[in-house]
Amino acid sequence: MNDQILTLKEVATYLKLAEKTAYRLASEGRLPGFKVGGSWRFKLEDIQAWIEEQKAKVC
């Protein structure tokens, strides 16, 4: 099993966003994530796929 799971802080750093922005995007369902015990978690491969989708929308 090689799925890397990121915390909200880690995904904010990865995307170079403020934690509040990452939280808002996740809460609105615009950033792919899930909650574990009330805390947001993100699969790295889902975030990478989301980035590619965002890039495709711009082109």
C-alpha positions in Angstrom: 0.0 0.0 0.0 1.6 3.2 -1.2 -1.2 5.8 -0.7 0.2 8.8 0.9 -2.2 10.7 3.1 -1.8 14.4 3.8 -3.1 16.5 6.6 -4.8 19.9 5.9 -1.6 21.7 6.9 0.5 19.5 4.5 -1.9 19.9 1.6 -2.0 23.7 2.1 1.8 23.7 2.0 1.9 21.4 -1.0 -0.5 23.7 -2.9 1.1 26.9 -1.5 -2.2 28.0 0.0 -3.2 29.4 3.4 -4.6 26.7 5.7 -7.9 28.7 5.8 -8.2 28.6 2.0 -7.5 24.8 1.9 -10.1 24.3 4.6 -12.7 26.4 2.8 -12.1 24.6 -0.5 -12.3 21.2 1.2 -15.5 22.2 3.1 -17.1 23.4 -0.1 -16.3 20.1 -1.9 -13.9 21.8 -4.3 -10.8 20.1 -3.0 -10.9 16.3 -2.8 -10.6 15.2 0.8 -12.3 13.2 3.6 -12.7 13.6 7.3 -11.2 11.2 9.9 -12.4 11.9 13.4 -13.3 15.5 12.4 -9.9 16.3 10.8 -9.4 16.6 7.1 -7.2 14.2 5.2 -6.2 14.1 1.6 -4.8 11.4 -0.7 -1.7 12.7 -2.5 -2.8 11.0 -5.8 -6.3 12.7 -5.5 -4.6 16.1 -5.0 -2.3 15.5 -8.0 -5.3 14.5 -10.2 -7.2 17.6 -9.0 -4.3 19.8 -10.0 -4.3 18.2 -13.5 -8.1 18.9 -13.7 -7.6 22.5 -12.7 -4.9 22.9 -15.4 -7.2 21.4 -18.1 -10.0 23.9 -17.2 -7.6 26.8 -17.8 -6.5 25.7 -21.3 
